Amino acid sequence: MTDATPLTTDGLVQILFGSSAFQMLNAGRNLGLFPLLHRCPGLTPQEIGQELDLAERPVQILLLGTTALGLTTRQGHGYFNADVLEGKFADGTWEIIEDLIEYEERIVRPAEVDFTESLRQNTNVGLRRIKGTGIDLYHRLSEDPGLEQLFYRCMRSWSRLSNPVLVERADLTGVRRVLDIGGGDGVNAIALAQANPGVEFTVLDLPGTVEIARRKIDEHGLAGRISVRAADIFADPYPPGHDCVLFANQLVIWSPQENVRLLRKAHAALPDGGRVLVFNAMSDDSGDGPLYAALDNVYFATLPAASSTIYRWGQYEEWFAEAGFVKPERLPGGRWTPHGVLSAVK
């Protein structure tokens, strides 16, 4: 049974006008309201208008929205950021939140209008909002270098948000070399390499993507420990010589049948005793939460690939068994995003 609070009329209003709520957050980012109130807390509406070059009416609309949503607070005539936003500035993660807002604005929101049709057709109808001919979002992005750079910059921010879970929960004790399947721009391999000095990594992804990864790896001075290899993760064989295979934010993209296929390829590439690790957001086995997974599934159902979804923990364990892995272990992250690690052994 779900532990969600019973829906109230106010809650229904926030759902009904959910797109408008996002636009208030987005406007606050685009116009610079939140950084302004971080630098100069307690400004009046008139002072905010002067700083942001906004007339009186737009300032009233913006502050009404951000304050009603709890993004800002008012004390007398002065306005302040909500404590949760100030916490993001304090711990250095506000820039991550800004990237996530931009990602929602430029990539997710245009495609979300096709959510209902995506459910009807049981496929990612929203892909038509991305220019190109590729069969999924990732191949289509390779046809638009500008959008691809935006995508991987924002994915890096998503990873920075969730990577503490990967670093804390992925046990690489005794591992010599990790194969990072669909490793994107190398953000996961870089984080794990920094936390595990004795381990080497190979990032496997599409040609354009591994070039981005190569630059990021060089920037971190890790070219001696992280290599890159261009490949199609379905069509091409996995390089030998690795005793751990990592699927980070990868198996949410594909269908159950495709995931079993990828896990079987990992099983074939590993030596006896080798380890497979799966890291991404998980939904509860009960099928009624958490809220993060439920709402993020609008994106997965609409855009990345035909069968993308946030799967339940137990589904991965079934696929491990089908692919020949044993000793599955769940390692929840215990943070506000429902990320976790599952491991199993060949």
Contacts in CASP RR format, 6 or more apart in sequence:
PFRMAT RR
TARGET T0000
AUTHOR 0000-0000-0000
METHOD contacts of the structure
MODEL  1
MTDATPLTTDGLVQILFGSSAFQMLNAGRNLGLFPLLHRCPGLTPQEIGQ
ELDLAERPVQILLLGTTALGLTTRQGHGYFNADVLEGKFADGTWEIIEDL
IEYEERIVRPAEVDFTESLRQNTNVGLRRIKGTGIDLYHRLSEDPGLEQL
FYRCMRSWSRLSNPVLVERADLTGVRRVLDIGGGDGVNAIALAQANPGVE
FTVLDLPGTVEIARRKIDEHGLAGRISVRAADIFADPYPPGHDCVLFANQ
LVIWSPQENVRLLRKAHAALPDGGRVLVFNAMSDDSGDGPLYAALDNVYF
ATLPAASSTIYRWGQYEEWFAEAGFVKPERLPGGRWTPHGVLSAVK
1 286 0 8 1.000
1 288 0 8 1.000
2 286 0 8 1.000
2 288 0 8 1.000
2 289 0 8 1.000
4 288 0 8 1.000
4 289 0 8 1.000
4 291 0 8 1.000
14 21 0 8 1.000
19 109 0 8 1.000
21 69 0 8 1.000
22 104 0 8 1.000
22 109 0 8 1.000
24 62 0 8 1.000
24 65 0 8 1.000
24 66 0 8 1.000
24 69 0 8 1.000
24 71 0 8 1.000
25 66 0 8 1.000
25 69 0 8 1.000
25 71 0 8 1.000
25 101 0 8 1.000
26 101 0 8 1.000
26 104 0 8 1.000
26 105 0 8 1.000
27 33 0 8 1.000
27 62 0 8 1.000
28 34 0 8 1.000
28 62 0 8 1.000
28 66 0 8 1.000
28 71 0 8 1.000
29 98 0 8 1.000
29 101 0 8 1.000
29 102 0 8 1.000
31 52 0 8 1.000
31 54 0 8 1.000
31 62 0 8 1.000
32 52 0 8 1.000
33 48 0 8 1.000
33 52 0 8 1.000
33 62 0 8 1.000
33 66 0 8 1.000
33 72 0 8 1.000
34 71 0 8 1.000
34 81 0 8 1.000
34 85 0 8 1.000
34 94 0 8 1.000
35 89 0 8 1.000
35 94 0 8 1.000
36 43 0 8 1.000
36 48 0 8 1.000
36 51 0 8 1.000
36 52 0 8 1.000
37 43 0 8 1.000
37 48 0 8 1.000
37 72 0 8 1.000
37 79 0 8 1.000
37 80 0 8 1.000
37 81 0 8 1.000
38 81 0 8 1.000
38 85 0 8 1.000
38 86 0 8 1.000
38 89 0 8 1.000
38 94 0 8 1.000
40 47 0 8 1.000
40 51 0 8 1.000
41 80 0 8 1.000
41 81 0 8 1.000
42 75 0 8 1.000
42 78 0 8 1.000
42 79 0 8 1.000
42 80 0 8 1.000
43 51 0 8 1.000
43 78 0 8 1.000
43 79 0 8 1.000
44 77 0 8 1.000
44 78 0 8 1.000
44 79 0 8 1.000
45 56 0 8 1.000
45 59 0 8 1.000
45 60 0 8 1.000
45 63 0 8 1.000
45 77 0 8 1.000
45 79 0 8 1.000
46 56 0 8 1.000
46 59 0 8 1.000
48 54 0 8 1.000
48 59 0 8 1.000
48 63 0 8 1.000
48 79 0 8 1.000
49 55 0 8 1.000
49 56 0 8 1.000
49 59 0 8 1.000
52 59 0 8 1.000
54 62 0 8 1.000
63 72 0 8 1.000
63 74 0 8 1.000
63 79 0 8 1.000
65 71 0 8 1.000
66 72 0 8 1.000
67 73 0 8 1.000
67 74 0 8 1.000
67 79 0 8 1.000
70 82 0 8 1.000
71 81 0 8 1.000
71 82 0 8 1.000
71 85 0 8 1.000
72 79 0 8 1.000
72 80 0 8 1.000
72 81 0 8 1.000
72 82 0 8 1.000
73 79 0 8 1.000
73 80 0 8 1.000
73 81 0 8 1.000
73 82 0 8 1.000
74 80 0 8 1.000
80 86 0 8 1.000
81 89 0 8 1.000
85 94 0 8 1.000
88 94 0 8 1.000
88 96 0 8 1.000
88 97 0 8 1.000
93 160 0 8 1.000
93 161 0 8 1.000
95 157 0 8 1.000
96 157 0 8 1.000
96 160 0 8 1.000
96 161 0 8 1.000
99 153 0 8 1.000
99 154 0 8 1.000
99 156 0 8 1.000
99 157 0 8 1.000
100 154 0 8 1.000
100 157 0 8 1.000
100 158 0 8 1.000
100 161 0 8 1.000
102 150 0 8 1.000
102 154 0 8 1.000
103 150 0 8 1.000
103 151 0 8 1.000
103 154 0 8 1.000
103 157 0 8 1.000
103 158 0 8 1.000
106 150 0 8 1.000
107 130 0 8 1.000
107 147 0 8 1.000
107 150 0 8 1.000
107 151 0 8 1.000
107 154 0 8 1.000
107 303 0 8 1.000
108 299 0 8 1.000
108 303 0 8 1.000
110 129 0 8 1.000
111 126 0 8 1.000
111 127 0 8 1.000
111 129 0 8 1.000
111 130 0 8 1.000
111 299 0 8 1.000
111 302 0 8 1.000
111 303 0 8 1.000
112 298 0 8 1.000
112 299 0 8 1.000
112 302 0 8 1.000
113 126 0 8 1.000
113 129 0 8 1.000
114 125 0 8 1.000
114 126 0 8 1.000
114 128 0 8 1.000
114 129 0 8 1.000
114 302 0 8 1.000
115 298 0 8 1.000
115 301 0 8 1.000
115 302 0 8 1.000
117 125 0 8 1.000
117 126 0 8 1.000
118 124 0 8 1.000
118 125 0 8 1.000
118 126 0 8 1.000
118 301 0 8 1.000
118 302 0 8 1.000
119 301 0 8 1.000
123 306 0 8 1.000
123 307 0 8 1.000
124 136 0 8 1.000
124 137 0 8 1.000
124 301 0 8 1.000
124 302 0 8 1.000
124 303 0 8 1.000
124 304 0 8 1.000
124 305 0 8 1.000
124 306 0 8 1.000
124 308 0 8 1.000
125 302 0 8 1.000
126 302 0 8 1.000
126 303 0 8 1.000
127 136 0 8 1.000
127 137 0 8 1.000
127 140 0 8 1.000
127 303 0 8 1.000
129 303 0 8 1.000
130 137 0 8 1.000
130 140 0 8 1.000
130 141 0 8 1.000
130 144 0 8 1.000
130 147 0 8 1.000
130 303 0 8 1.000
131 140 0 8 1.000
131 143 0 8 1.000
131 144 0 8 1.000
132 140 0 8 1.000
132 143 0 8 1.000
132 144 0 8 1.000
133 140 0 8 1.000
133 143 0 8 1.000
134 140 0 8 1.000
134 142 0 8 1.000
134 143 0 8 1.000
136 253 0 8 1.000
136 304 0 8 1.000
136 305 0 8 1.000
136 306 0 8 1.000
137 303 0 8 1.000
137 304 0 8 1.000
137 305 0 8 1.000
138 206 0 8 1.000
138 209 0 8 1.000
138 253 0 8 1.000
138 304 0 8 1.000
138 305 0 8 1.000
139 206 0 8 1.000
141 147 0 8 1.000
141 148 0 8 1.000
141 151 0 8 1.000
142 148 0 8 1.000
142 206 0 8 1.000
142 207 0 8 1.000
142 208 0 8 1.000
142 209 0 8 1.000
148 208 0 8 1.000
148 209 0 8 1.000
148 212 0 8 1.000
149 212 0 8 1.000
152 184 0 8 1.000
152 185 0 8 1.000
152 209 0 8 1.000
152 212 0 8 1.000
155 184 0 8 1.000
155 185 0 8 1.000
155 187 0 8 1.000
155 249 0 8 1.000
156 185 0 8 1.000
156 187 0 8 1.000
158 249 0 8 1.000
159 187 0 8 1.000
159 188 0 8 1.000
159 191 0 8 1.000
159 248 0 8 1.000
159 249 0 8 1.000
160 187 0 8 1.000
161 337 0 8 1.000
162 249 0 8 1.000
162 281 0 8 1.000
162 335 0 8 1.000
162 337 0 8 1.000
162 339 0 8 1.000
163 187 0 8 1.000
163 188 0 8 1.000
163 191 0 8 1.000
164 335 0 8 1.000
165 279 0 8 1.000
165 333 0 8 1.000
165 334 0 8 1.000
165 335 0 8 1.000
165 337 0 8 1.000
165 339 0 8 1.000
165 340 0 8 1.000
165 341 0 8 1.000
166 188 0 8 1.000
166 191 0 8 1.000
166 192 0 8 1.000
166 248 0 8 1.000
166 279 0 8 1.000
166 339 0 8 1.000
166 340 0 8 1.000
166 341 0 8 1.000
167 191 0 8 1.000
167 192 0 8 1.000
167 195 0 8 1.000
168 333 0 8 1.000
169 279 0 8 1.000
169 331 0 8 1.000
169 332 0 8 1.000
169 333 0 8 1.000
169 340 0 8 1.000
169 341 0 8 1.000
170 192 0 8 1.000
170 246 0 8 1.000
170 277 0 8 1.000
170 279 0 8 1.000
170 331 0 8 1.000
170 341 0 8 1.000
170 343 0 8 1.000
171 343 0 8 1.000
172 178 0 8 1.000
172 192 0 8 1.000
172 196 0 8 1.000
172 199 0 8 1.000
172 244 0 8 1.000
175 196 0 8 1.000
175 199 0 8 1.000
175 243 0 8 1.000
175 244 0 8 1.000
175 275 0 8 1.000
176 199 0 8 1.000
176 200 0 8 1.000
176 243 0 8 1.000
177 199 0 8 1.000
177 200 0 8 1.000
177 201 0 8 1.000
177 202 0 8 1.000
177 241 0 8 1.000
177 242 0 8 1.000
177 243 0 8 1.000
177 244 0 8 1.000
178 189 0 8 1.000
178 192 0 8 1.000
178 199 0 8 1.000
178 200 0 8 1.000
178 201 0 8 1.000
178 202 0 8 1.000
178 242 0 8 1.000
178 244 0 8 1.000
178 245 0 8 1.000
178 246 0 8 1.000
179 201 0 8 1.000
179 202 0 8 1.000
179 204 0 8 1.000
179 238 0 8 1.000
179 239 0 8 1.000
179 242 0 8 1.000
179 244 0 8 1.000
179 245 0 8 1.000
179 246 0 8 1.000
179 266 0 8 1.000
179 269 0 8 1.000
180 186 0 8 1.000
180 188 0 8 1.000
180 189 0 8 1.000
180 201 0 8 1.000
180 202 0 8 1.000
180 203 0 8 1.000
180 204 0 8 1.000
180 246 0 8 1.000
180 248 0 8 1.000
181 204 0 8 1.000
181 233 0 8 1.000
181 238 0 8 1.000
181 245 0 8 1.000
181 246 0 8 1.000
181 247 0 8 1.000
181 250 0 8 1.000
181 262 0 8 1.000
181 266 0 8 1.000
182 203 0 8 1.000
182 204 0 8 1.000
182 205 0 8 1.000
182 209 0 8 1.000
182 233 0 8 1.000
182 247 0 8 1.000
182 248 0 8 1.000
182 250 0 8 1.000
183 189 0 8 1.000
183 203 0 8 1.000
183 204 0 8 1.000
183 205 0 8 1.000
183 209 0 8 1.000
183 213 0 8 1.000
183 248 0 8 1.000
183 250 0 8 1.000
184 203 0 8 1.000
184 205 0 8 1.000
184 209 0 8 1.000
184 210 0 8 1.000
184 212 0 8 1.000
184 213 0 8 1.000
185 209 0 8 1.000
185 212 0 8 1.000
185 213 0 8 1.000
185 216 0 8 1.000
186 203 0 8 1.000
186 213 0 8 1.000
186 216 0 8 1.000
186 217 0 8 1.000
186 226 0 8 1.000
187 216 0 8 1.000
188 246 0 8 1.000
188 248 0 8 1.000
188 249 0 8 1.000
188 279 0 8 1.000
189 201 0 8 1.000
189 203 0 8 1.000
189 213 0 8 1.000
189 217 0 8 1.000
189 226 0 8 1.000
190 216 0 8 1.000
190 217 0 8 1.000
190 220 0 8 1.000
190 222 0 8 1.000
190 226 0 8 1.000
192 199 0 8 1.000
192 201 0 8 1.000
192 246 0 8 1.000
193 199 0 8 1.000
193 200 0 8 1.000
193 201 0 8 1.000
193 222 0 8 1.000
193 225 0 8 1.000
193 226 0 8 1.000
194 220 0 8 1.000
194 222 0 8 1.000
198 225 0 8 1.000
199 225 0 8 1.000
200 225 0 8 1.000
200 226 0 8 1.000
200 227 0 8 1.000
201 225 0 8 1.000
201 226 0 8 1.000
201 227 0 8 1.000
202 226 0 8 1.000
202 227 0 8 1.000
202 228 0 8 1.000
202 229 0 8 1.000
202 239 0 8 1.000
202 242 0 8 1.000
203 210 0 8 1.000
203 213 0 8 1.000
203 217 0 8 1.000
203 226 0 8 1.000
203 227 0 8 1.000
203 228 0 8 1.000
203 229 0 8 1.000
204 210 0 8 1.000
204 228 0 8 1.000
204 229 0 8 1.000
204 231 0 8 1.000
204 233 0 8 1.000
204 238 0 8 1.000
204 239 0 8 1.000
205 213 0 8 1.000
205 228 0 8 1.000
205 230 0 8 1.000
205 231 0 8 1.000
205 233 0 8 1.000
206 230 0 8 1.000
206 231 0 8 1.000
206 232 0 8 1.000
207 230 0 8 1.000
208 230 0 8 1.000
210 228 0 8 1.000
210 229 0 8 1.000
210 230 0 8 1.000
211 228 0 8 1.000
213 228 0 8 1.000
214 223 0 8 1.000
214 228 0 8 1.000
217 223 0 8 1.000
217 226 0 8 1.000
217 228 0 8 1.000
229 239 0 8 1.000
231 238 0 8 1.000
233 250 0 8 1.000
233 262 0 8 1.000
233 265 0 8 1.000
234 258 0 8 1.000
234 261 0 8 1.000
234 262 0 8 1.000
237 265 0 8 1.000
237 269 0 8 1.000
238 245 0 8 1.000
238 265 0 8 1.000
238 266 0 8 1.000
238 268 0 8 1.000
238 269 0 8 1.000
239 269 0 8 1.000
240 269 0 8 1.000
241 269 0 8 1.000
241 271 0 8 1.000
242 269 0 8 1.000
242 270 0 8 1.000
243 270 0 8 1.000
243 271 0 8 1.000
243 273 0 8 1.000
243 274 0 8 1.000
243 275 0 8 1.000
244 270 0 8 1.000
244 274 0 8 1.000
244 275 0 8 1.000
244 276 0 8 1.000
244 277 0 8 1.000
245 266 0 8 1.000
245 269 0 8 1.000
245 270 0 8 1.000
245 275 0 8 1.000
245 276 0 8 1.000
245 277 0 8 1.000
246 276 0 8 1.000
246 277 0 8 1.000
246 279 0 8 1.000
247 262 0 8 1.000
247 263 0 8 1.000
247 266 0 8 1.000
247 276 0 8 1.000
247 277 0 8 1.000
247 278 0 8 1.000
247 279 0 8 1.000
247 280 0 8 1.000
248 277 0 8 1.000
248 279 0 8 1.000
248 280 0 8 1.000
249 279 0 8 1.000
249 280 0 8 1.000
250 262 0 8 1.000
250 280 0 8 1.000
251 259 0 8 1.000
251 262 0 8 1.000
251 278 0 8 1.000
251 280 0 8 1.000
251 311 0 8 1.000
251 316 0 8 1.000
252 280 0 8 1.000
252 281 0 8 1.000
252 300 0 8 1.000
252 308 0 8 1.000
252 309 0 8 1.000
252 310 0 8 1.000
252 311 0 8 1.000
253 300 0 8 1.000
253 304 0 8 1.000
253 305 0 8 1.000
253 308 0 8 1.000
254 262 0 8 1.000
254 305 0 8 1.000
254 307 0 8 1.000
254 308 0 8 1.000
255 306 0 8 1.000
255 307 0 8 1.000
256 307 0 8 1.000
256 311 0 8 1.000
256 315 0 8 1.000
256 319 0 8 1.000
258 307 0 8 1.000
259 316 0 8 1.000
259 319 0 8 1.000
260 319 0 8 1.000
260 322 0 8 1.000
260 323 0 8 1.000
263 276 0 8 1.000
263 319 0 8 1.000
263 320 0 8 1.000
263 322 0 8 1.000
263 323 0 8 1.000
263 325 0 8 1.000
264 323 0 8 1.000
264 324 0 8 1.000
266 276 0 8 1.000
266 323 0 8 1.000
267 276 0 8 1.000
267 323 0 8 1.000
267 324 0 8 1.000
267 325 0 8 1.000
267 346 0 8 1.000
270 276 0 8 1.000
270 346 0 8 1.000
271 346 0 8 1.000
272 346 0 8 1.000
273 345 0 8 1.000
273 346 0 8 1.000
274 345 0 8 1.000
274 346 0 8 1.000
275 343 0 8 1.000
275 344 0 8 1.000
275 345 0 8 1.000
275 346 0 8 1.000
276 320 0 8 1.000
276 325 0 8 1.000
276 343 0 8 1.000
276 344 0 8 1.000
276 345 0 8 1.000
276 346 0 8 1.000
277 341 0 8 1.000
277 342 0 8 1.000
277 343 0 8 1.000
278 316 0 8 1.000
278 341 0 8 1.000
278 342 0 8 1.000
278 343 0 8 1.000
279 339 0 8 1.000
279 340 0 8 1.000
279 341 0 8 1.000
279 342 0 8 1.000
280 310 0 8 1.000
280 339 0 8 1.000
280 340 0 8 1.000
281 292 0 8 1.000
281 293 0 8 1.000
281 296 0 8 1.000
281 310 0 8 1.000
281 337 0 8 1.000
281 338 0 8 1.000
281 339 0 8 1.000
281 340 0 8 1.000
282 293 0 8 1.000
282 310 0 8 1.000
282 311 0 8 1.000
282 312 0 8 1.000
282 313 0 8 1.000
282 316 0 8 1.000
282 332 0 8 1.000
282 338 0 8 1.000
282 339 0 8 1.000
282 340 0 8 1.000
283 289 0 8 1.000
283 290 0 8 1.000
283 293 0 8 1.000
283 294 0 8 1.000
283 297 0 8 1.000
283 310 0 8 1.000
283 311 0 8 1.000
283 312 0 8 1.000
283 313 0 8 1.000
283 338 0 8 1.000
284 290 0 8 1.000
284 293 0 8 1.000
284 312 0 8 1.000
284 313 0 8 1.000
285 312 0 8 1.000
285 313 0 8 1.000
285 314 0 8 1.000
287 312 0 8 1.000
290 338 0 8 1.000
292 336 0 8 1.000
292 337 0 8 1.000
292 338 0 8 1.000
293 310 0 8 1.000
293 338 0 8 1.000
296 310 0 8 1.000
297 309 0 8 1.000
297 310 0 8 1.000
300 308 0 8 1.000
300 309 0 8 1.000
300 310 0 8 1.000
301 308 0 8 1.000
301 309 0 8 1.000
313 330 0 8 1.000
313 342 0 8 1.000
316 328 0 8 1.000
316 342 0 8 1.000
317 328 0 8 1.000
317 330 0 8 1.000
317 342 0 8 1.000
317 344 0 8 1.000
320 326 0 8 1.000
320 328 0 8 1.000
320 342 0 8 1.000
320 344 0 8 1.000
321 328 0 8 1.000
324 346 0 8 1.000
325 344 0 8 1.000
325 345 0 8 1.000
325 346 0 8 1.000
326 344 0 8 1.000
326 345 0 8 1.000
326 346 0 8 1.000
327 344 0 8 1.000
327 345 0 8 1.000
328 342 0 8 1.000
328 343 0 8 1.000
328 344 0 8 1.000
329 342 0 8 1.000
329 343 0 8 1.000
329 344 0 8 1.000
330 340 0 8 1.000
330 342 0 8 1.000
331 340 0 8 1.000
331 341 0 8 1.000
331 342 0 8 1.000
331 343 0 8 1.000
332 340 0 8 1.000
333 339 0 8 1.000
333 340 0 8 1.000
333 341 0 8 1.000
END
